[in-house]
Amino acid sequence: MSGHDGSMERVGEEIASRNSASADRRPTAHALALLPTIRTLMAAGFISQRALAKELNRRRIPTTLAGKWHRTTVTRVLARLGLITNGRTNIGRSQARAADLRAKALASTIRKLRKAGFVSASAIARELNAREIPTTRGSKWPPTTVKRLLQRLERLDRVSHSQHHR
């Protein structure tokens, strides 16, 4: 009779699983630390994994292991942050968030224009173009885009007010 009940294997497995769990926490913490930067980059139009990797490298932001960014390392970070669905970047959600951030950035300008008497979408578009404030893609403001911007700002304002009243 050997007297061995397998308890050493179970202890070894528990230690191994704890070590792998703690190894998984480091990239998650790193991913969370990168979240504001990634959101900023996505709002600025860096939506594809390759574009994000290139910009993170250009800004000399290190990976978890202090290496260079590649599409696959960006994919892993986006997955940890829940910004990837079914292996693909959830571009619709990312683009909506980016559009929300851009709208918030323009909110004070729009308020000032309205106070100055520019109320219609056409008048606001003319004034934004006169002030050389570009659209997301660097072009001129058509009234339709201003109309969508105003609708987005109204929606964001409603959401903001409903969250404050909870």
BALOLUM-915082 format. One record per residue: residue number from 1; y, z, x of N, C-alpha, C in turn; residue in three letters. Coordinates in Angstrom, 1 decimal, m for minus. Example, Ala and Ser with C-alpha at 12.3 -4.5 7.8 and 13.67 -1.06 7.14 Angstrom:
{1,{m5.7,7.8,13.2},{m4.5,7.8,12.3},{m3.3,7.8,13.2},ala},
{2,{m2.2,7.1,12.8},{m1.1,7.1,13.7},{0.0,7.9,12.9},ser},
//
This chain:
{1,{m1.2,0.0,0.8},{0.0,0.0,0.0},{1.2,0.0,0.9},met},
{2,{2.1,m0.9,0.6},{3.3,m1.0,1.5},{4.4,0.0,1.2},ser},
{3,{4.5,0.4,m0.1},{5.6,1.3,m0.5},{6.9,0.7,m0.6},gly},
{4,{7.0,m0.6,m0.6},{8.2,m1.3,m0.7},{8.4,m1.8,m2.1},his},
{5,{9.5,m1.4,m2.7},{9.7,m1.7,m4.2},{10.8,m2.8,m4.4},asp},
{6,{11.3,m3.4,m3.3},{12.2,m4.5,m3.4},{13.7,m4.0,m3.5},gly},
{7,{13.9,m2.7,m3.4},{15.3,m2.2,m3.6},{16.2,m2.6,m2.5},ser},
{8,{15.7,m2.8,m1.3},{16.6,m3.3,m0.2},{17.1,m4.7,m0.5},met},
{9,{16.3,m5.6,m1.1},{16.7,m6.9,m1.5},{17.8,m6.8,m2.5},glu},
{10,{17.6,m5.9,m3.5},{18.7,m5.8,m4.6},{20.0,m5.3,m4.0},arg},
{11,{19.9,m4.3,m3.1},{21.1,m3.8,m2.4},{21.8,m5.0,m1.6},val},
{12,{21.0,m5.7,m0.9},{21.5,m6.8,m0.1},{22.2,m7.9,m1.0},gly},
{13,{21.5,m8.2,m2.2},{22.1,m9.1,m3.1},{23.4,m8.6,m3.7},glu},
{14,{23.5,m7.3,m4.0},{24.7,m6.7,m4.5},{25.9,m6.9,m3.5},glu},
{15,{25.6,m6.6,m2.3},{26.6,m6.7,m1.2},{27.0,m8.1,m1.1},ile},
{16,{26.1,m9.0,m1.0},{26.4,m10.4,m0.9},{27.2,m10.9,m2.1},ala},
{17,{26.9,m10.5,m3.3},{27.7,m10.9,m4.5},{29.1,m10.3,m4.4},ser},
{18,{29.2,m9.0,m4.0},{30.5,m8.4,m3.9},{31.3,m9.1,m2.8},arg},
{19,{30.7,m9.5,m1.7},{31.4,m10.2,m0.6},{31.9,m11.6,m1.1},asn},
{20,{31.0,m12.3,m1.8},{31.5,m13.6,m2.3},{32.5,m13.5,m3.4},ser},
{21,{32.5,m12.4,m4.2},{33.5,m12.2,m5.2},{34.8,m11.9,m4.6},ala},
{22,{34.8,m11.1,m3.5},{36.1,m10.8,m2.8},{36.6,m12.0,m2.1},ser},
{23,{35.7,m12.9,m1.6},{36.1,m14.1,m1.0},{36.8,m15.0,m2.0},ala},
{24,{36.3,m15.0,m3.3},{36.9,m15.8,m4.3},{38.3,m15.3,m4.8},asp},
{25,{38.5,m14.0,m4.6},{39.8,m13.5,m5.0},{40.9,m14.0,m4.1},arg},
{26,{40.7,m14.2,m2.9},{41.8,m14.6,m2.0},{42.3,m16.0,m2.4},arg},
{27,{41.5,m17.0,m2.6},{42.1,m18.2,m3.1},{42.8,m18.1,m4.4},pro},
{28,{42.3,m17.2,m5.3},{43.0,m17.1,m6.6},{44.3,m16.4,m6.4},thr},
{29,{44.4,m15.4,m5.5},{45.7,m14.8,m5.3},{46.7,m15.8,m4.6},ala},
{30,{46.1,m16.6,m3.7},{46.9,m17.7,m3.1},{47.4,m18.7,m4.1},his},
{31,{46.5,m19.1,m5.0},{46.8,m20.0,m6.1},{48.0,m19.5,m6.9},ala},
{32,{47.8,m18.2,m7.3},{48.9,m17.6,m8.1},{50.2,m17.5,m7.4},leu},
{33,{50.2,m17.2,m6.1},{51.4,m17.2,m5.3},{52.0,m18.6,m5.2},ala},
{34,{51.2,m19.6,m5.3},{51.7,m21.0,m5.2},{52.2,m21.5,m6.6},leu},
{35,{51.9,m20.8,m7.7},{52.2,m21.3,m9.0},{53.7,m21.7,m9.2},leu},
{36,{54.6,m20.8,m8.8},{56.0,m21.2,m9.0},{56.4,m22.5,m8.2},pro},
{37,{55.8,m22.7,m7.0},{56.1,m23.9,m6.2},{55.5,m25.1,m6.9},thr},
{38,{54.3,m24.9,m7.3},{53.6,m26.1,m8.0},{54.3,m26.5,m9.3},ile},
{39,{54.8,m25.5,m10.0},{55.5,m25.8,m11.3},{56.8,m26.5,m10.9},arg},
{40,{57.5,m26.1,m9.9},{58.7,m26.7,m9.5},{58.5,m28.1,m9.0},thr},
{41,{57.4,m28.4,m8.3},{57.1,m29.7,m7.8},{56.7,m30.6,m9.0},leu},
{42,{55.9,m30.1,m9.9},{55.5,m30.9,m11.1},{56.8,m31.2,m11.9},met},
{43,{57.7,m30.3,m12.1},{58.9,m30.5,m12.8},{59.8,m31.6,m12.1},ala},
{44,{59.6,m31.7,m10.8},{60.4,m32.7,m10.0},{59.7,m34.0,m10.0},ala},
{45,{58.5,m34.1,m10.7},{57.8,m35.4,m10.8},{56.6,m35.5,m9.9},gly},
{46,{56.2,m34.5,m9.2},{55.0,m34.6,m8.3},{53.8,m34.2,m9.2},phe},
{47,{53.2,m35.1,m9.9},{52.2,m34.7,m10.9},{50.8,m35.0,m10.4},ile},
{48,{50.6,m36.1,m9.7},{49.2,m36.4,m9.2},{48.8,m35.5,m8.1},ser},
{49,{47.5,m35.3,m7.9},{47.1,m34.4,m6.8},{47.5,m34.9,m5.5},gln},
{50,{47.4,m36.2,m5.3},{47.8,m36.8,m4.0},{49.3,m36.5,m3.7},arg},
{51,{50.1,m36.7,m4.7},{51.6,m36.5,m4.6},{51.9,m35.1,m4.3},ala},
{52,{51.2,m34.2,m5.0},{51.4,m32.7,m4.7},{51.0,m32.4,m3.3},leu},
{53,{49.8,m32.9,m2.9},{49.3,m32.6,m1.5},{50.3,m33.1,m0.5},ala},
{54,{50.8,m34.3,m0.7},{51.8,m34.9,0.3},{53.1,m34.0,0.4},lys},
{55,{53.6,m33.6,m0.8},{54.8,m32.8,m0.8},{54.6,m31.4,m0.3},glu},
{56,{53.4,m30.8,m0.6},{53.1,m29.5,0.0},{53.1,m29.6,1.5},leu},
{57,{52.5,m30.6,2.1},{52.4,m30.8,3.5},{53.8,m31.1,4.1},asn},
{58,{54.6,m31.9,3.4},{55.9,m32.2,3.9},{56.8,m30.9,4.0},arg},
{59,{56.6,m30.0,3.0},{57.3,m28.8,3.0},{56.7,m27.7,3.9},arg},
{60,{55.6,m28.1,4.6},{54.8,m27.2,5.5},{54.4,m25.9,4.8},arg},
{61,{53.9,m26.1,3.6},{53.3,m24.9,2.9},{51.8,m24.9,3.2},ile},
{62,{51.3,m23.9,3.8},{49.9,m23.9,4.3},{48.9,m23.7,3.1},pro},
{63,{47.7,m24.1,3.3},{46.6,m23.9,2.4},{46.1,m22.4,2.6},thr},
{64,{45.1,m22.0,1.8},{44.6,m20.7,1.9},{44.2,m20.4,3.4},thr},
{65,{43.6,m21.4,4.0},{43.1,m21.2,5.4},{44.0,m21.8,6.4},leu},
{66,{45.3,m21.9,6.1},{46.4,m22.4,6.9},{46.2,m23.8,7.4},ala},
{67,{45.5,m24.6,6.6},{45.2,m26.0,6.9},{46.2,m27.0,6.2},gly},
{68,{45.8,m28.2,6.2},{46.7,m29.3,5.5},{46.1,m29.4,4.1},lys},
{69,{47.0,m29.9,3.2},{46.7,m30.1,1.9},{46.1,m31.5,1.7},trp},
{70,{45.0,m31.6,0.9},{44.4,m32.9,0.5},{44.3,m32.9,m1.0},his},
{71,{44.0,m34.0,m1.5},{43.8,m34.1,m3.0},{42.8,m33.1,m3.5},arg},
{72,{41.7,m32.9,m2.8},{40.7,m32.0,m3.2},{41.1,m30.5,m3.2},thr},
{73,{41.9,m30.1,m2.1},{42.4,m28.7,m2.1},{43.4,m28.5,m3.2},thr},
{74,{44.2,m29.5,m3.5},{45.1,m29.4,m4.7},{44.3,m29.2,m6.0},val},
{75,{43.3,m30.0,m6.1},{42.5,m30.0,m7.3},{41.9,m28.6,m7.5},thr},
{76,{41.4,m28.0,m6.4},{40.8,m26.6,m6.5},{41.9,m25.6,m7.0},arg},
{77,{43.1,m25.7,m6.4},{44.1,m24.8,m6.8},{44.5,m25.0,m8.2},val},
{78,{44.7,m26.3,m8.6},{45.1,m26.6,m10.0},{44.0,m26.0,m11.0},leu},
{79,{42.7,m26.2,m10.6},{41.6,m25.7,m11.5},{41.7,m24.2,m11.6},ala},
{80,{42.0,m23.5,m10.5},{42.1,m22.0,m10.5},{43.3,m21.6,m11.4},arg},
{81,{44.3,m22.4,m11.5},{45.5,m22.0,m12.3},{45.4,m22.5,m13.7},leu},
{82,{44.3,m23.2,m14.0},{44.1,m23.7,m15.4},{44.9,m24.9,m15.7},gly},
{83,{45.3,m25.6,m14.7},{46.1,m26.8,m14.9},{45.3,m28.1,m14.9},leu},
{84,{44.0,m27.9,m14.8},{43.1,m29.1,m14.8},{42.1,m28.8,m16.0},ile},
{85,{41.8,m29.9,m16.7},{40.9,m29.8,m17.8},{39.8,m30.9,m17.5},thr},
{86,{38.6,m30.6,m17.6},{37.5,m31.6,m17.4},{37.6,m32.4,m16.1},asn},
{87,{38.0,m31.7,m15.0},{38.1,m32.4,m13.8},{39.4,m33.3,m13.6},gly},
{88,{40.2,m33.3,m14.6},{41.4,m34.1,m14.5},{42.7,m33.2,m14.7},arg},
{89,{43.7,m33.6,m14.0},{45.0,m32.9,m14.2},{45.4,m33.0,m15.7},thr},
{90,{45.7,m32.0,m16.3},{46.2,m32.1,m17.7},{47.6,m32.5,m17.6},asn},
{91,{47.8,m33.8,m17.4},{49.1,m34.4,m17.2},{50.0,m34.3,m18.4},ile},
{92,{49.4,m34.4,m19.6},{50.2,m34.2,m20.8},{50.9,m32.9,m20.9},gly},
{93,{50.1,m31.8,m20.6},{50.6,m30.5,m20.6},{51.6,m30.3,m19.4},arg},
{94,{51.3,m30.9,m18.3},{52.1,m30.8,m17.1},{53.5,m31.5,m17.3},ser},
{95,{53.4,m32.7,m17.9},{54.6,m33.4,m18.2},{55.4,m32.7,m19.2},gln},
{96,{54.8,m32.1,m20.2},{55.6,m31.4,m21.3},{56.3,m30.2,m20.6},ala},
{97,{55.6,m29.5,m19.7},{56.2,m28.4,m19.1},{57.4,m28.9,m18.2},arg},
{98,{57.1,m30.0,m17.5},{58.2,m30.5,m16.6},{59.4,m30.9,m17.5},ala},
{99,{59.1,m31.6,m18.6},{60.2,m32.0,m19.5},{61.0,m30.8,m20.0},ala},
{100,{60.3,m29.7,m20.4},{60.9,m28.5,m20.8},{61.8,m27.9,m19.7},asp},
{101,{61.3,m27.9,m18.5},{62.1,m27.3,m17.4},{63.4,m28.2,m17.2},leu},
{102,{63.3,m29.5,m17.2},{64.4,m30.4,m17.1},{65.4,m30.2,m18.2},arg},
{103,{64.9,m30.0,m19.4},{65.8,m29.8,m20.6},{66.5,m28.5,m20.4},ala},
{104,{65.8,m27.4,m20.0},{66.5,m26.1,m19.8},{67.6,m26.3,m18.7},lys},
{105,{67.3,m27.1,m17.7},{68.3,m27.3,m16.6},{69.5,m28.0,m17.1},ala},
{106,{69.4,m28.8,m18.2},{70.5,m29.6,m18.7},{71.2,m28.8,m19.9},leu},
{107,{70.6,m27.7,m20.3},{71.1,m27.1,m21.5},{72.5,m26.7,m21.4},ala},
{108,{72.9,m26.1,m20.3},{74.3,m25.6,m20.2},{75.3,m26.8,m20.2},ser},
{109,{74.9,m27.9,m19.6},{75.8,m29.1,m19.6},{75.9,m29.6,m21.0},thr},
{110,{74.8,m29.7,m21.7},{74.9,m30.2,m23.1},{75.8,m29.3,m24.0},ile},
{111,{75.6,m27.9,m23.8},{76.5,m27.0,m24.5},{78.0,m27.3,m24.2},arg},
{112,{78.3,m27.4,m22.9},{79.7,m27.7,m22.6},{80.2,m29.0,m23.2},lys},
{113,{79.3,m30.0,m23.2},{79.7,m31.3,m23.7},{80.0,m31.2,m25.2},leu},
{114,{79.1,m30.4,m25.9},{79.3,m30.3,m27.4},{80.6,m29.5,m27.7},arg},
{115,{80.9,m28.5,m26.8},{82.1,m27.7,m27.0},{83.3,m28.6,m26.8},lys},
{116,{83.2,m29.6,m25.9},{84.3,m30.5,m25.6},{84.5,m31.6,m26.6},ala},
{117,{83.6,m31.6,m27.6},{83.7,m32.5,m28.7},{82.7,m33.7,m28.7},gly},
{118,{81.9,m33.7,m27.7},{80.9,m34.8,m27.6},{79.6,m34.3,m28.4},phe},
{119,{79.5,m34.8,m29.7},{78.5,m34.3,m30.6},{77.4,m35.2,m30.8},val},
{120,{77.7,m36.5,m31.0},{76.6,m37.5,m31.3},{75.8,m37.8,m30.0},ser},
{121,{74.6,m38.3,m30.2},{73.7,m38.6,m29.1},{74.4,m39.7,m28.2},ala},
{122,{75.1,m40.7,m28.9},{75.7,m41.8,m28.2},{76.9,m41.2,m27.3},ser},
{123,{77.7,m40.3,m27.9},{78.8,m39.8,m27.1},{78.3,m38.9,m25.9},ala},
{124,{77.2,m38.2,m26.2},{76.7,m37.4,m25.1},{76.1,m38.3,m24.0},ile},
{125,{75.4,m39.3,m24.4},{74.9,m40.3,m23.4},{76.0,m40.9,m22.6},ala},
{126,{77.0,m41.4,m23.3},{78.2,m42.0,m22.5},{78.7,m41.0,m21.5},arg},
{127,{78.9,m39.7,m21.9},{79.5,m38.7,m21.0},{78.5,m38.4,m19.9},glu},
{128,{77.2,m38.2,m20.1},{76.3,m38.0,m19.0},{76.3,m39.1,m18.0},leu},
{129,{76.4,m40.4,m18.5},{76.4,m41.5,m17.6},{77.8,m41.5,m16.9},asn},
{130,{78.9,m41.2,m17.5},{80.2,m41.2,m16.9},{80.2,m40.1,m15.7},ala},
{131,{79.5,m39.0,m16.0},{79.4,m37.9,m14.9},{78.3,m38.2,m13.9},arg},
{132,{77.7,m39.4,m14.1},{76.6,m39.8,m13.1},{75.5,m38.8,m13.0},glu},
{133,{75.1,m38.2,m14.2},{73.9,m37.3,m14.3},{72.8,m38.2,m14.6},ile},
{134,{71.8,m38.4,m13.7},{70.7,m39.4,m14.0},{69.6,m38.8,m14.9},pro},
{135,{68.9,m39.7,m15.5},{67.7,m39.3,m16.3},{66.6,m38.9,m15.3},thr},
{136,{65.5,m38.5,m15.8},{64.4,m38.1,m15.0},{64.0,m39.2,m14.0},thr},
{137,{64.1,m40.4,m14.4},{63.7,m41.6,m13.6},{64.9,m42.2,m12.9},arg},
{138,{66.0,m41.5,m12.9},{67.2,m42.0,m12.2},{68.0,m43.1,m12.8},gly},
{139,{67.8,m43.3,m14.1},{68.5,m44.4,m14.8},{69.6,m43.8,m15.7},ser},
{140,{70.2,m44.7,m16.4},{71.2,m44.3,m17.4},{70.7,m43.7,m18.6},lys},
{141,{71.5,m42.9,m19.3},{71.0,m42.2,m20.5},{71.2,m43.1,m21.7},trp},
{142,{70.1,m43.5,m22.4},{70.3,m44.2,m23.7},{70.4,m43.1,m24.8},pro},
{143,{71.1,m43.4,m25.9},{71.2,m42.4,m27.0},{69.8,m41.8,m27.5},pro},
{144,{68.8,m42.7,m27.5},{67.5,m42.2,m27.9},{67.0,m41.1,m27.0},thr},
{145,{67.1,m41.2,m25.7},{66.7,m40.2,m24.8},{67.4,m38.9,m25.0},thr},
{146,{68.7,m39.0,m25.2},{69.6,m37.9,m25.5},{69.1,m37.2,m26.8},val},
{147,{68.8,m38.0,m27.8},{68.3,m37.5,m29.1},{67.0,m36.6,m28.9},lys},
{148,{66.1,m37.2,m28.1},{64.9,m36.5,m27.8},{65.2,m35.2,m27.0},arg},
{149,{66.1,m35.3,m26.1},{66.5,m34.1,m25.3},{67.1,m33.0,m26.2},leu},
{150,{67.9,m33.4,m27.1},{68.5,m32.4,m28.1},{67.4,m31.8,m29.0},leu},
{151,{66.4,m32.6,m29.4},{65.3,m32.1,m30.2},{64.5,m31.1,m29.4},gln},
{152,{64.2,m31.4,m28.1},{63.5,m30.5,m27.2},{64.2,m29.2,m27.1},arg},
{153,{65.5,m29.3,m26.8},{66.3,m28.1,m26.7},{66.3,m27.2,m27.9},leu},
{154,{66.4,m27.9,m29.1},{66.3,m27.1,m30.3},{65.0,m26.4,m30.5},glu},
{155,{63.9,m27.1,m30.1},{62.6,m26.5,m30.2},{62.4,m25.4,m29.3},arg},
{156,{62.9,m25.5,m28.0},{62.8,m24.5,m27.0},{63.7,m23.3,m27.5},leu},
{157,{64.8,m23.5,m28.1},{65.7,m22.4,m28.6},{65.0,m21.7,m29.7},asp},
{158,{64.3,m22.4,m30.6},{63.6,m21.8,m31.7},{62.4,m20.9,m31.2},arg},
{159,{61.7,m21.4,m30.2},{60.6,m20.7,m29.6},{61.1,m19.4,m28.9},val},
{160,{62.2,m19.6,m28.2},{62.8,m18.5,m27.5},{63.2,m17.4,m28.5},ser},
{161,{63.9,m17.8,m29.6},{64.3,m16.8,m30.6},{63.2,m16.1,m31.2},his},
{162,{62.1,m16.9,m31.5},{60.9,m16.2,m32.2},{60.2,m15.3,m31.2},ser},
{163,{60.2,m15.5,m29.9},{59.6,m14.6,m29.0},{60.4,m13.3,m28.8},gln},
{164,{61.8,m13.5,m28.9},{62.6,m12.3,m28.8},{62.5,m11.3,m30.0},his},
{165,{62.2,m11.9,m31.2},{62.1,m11.1,m32.4},{60.8,m10.5,m32.6},his},
{166,{59.8,m10.6,m31.7},{58.5,m10.0,m31.9},{58.5,m8.6,m31.6},arg},
//
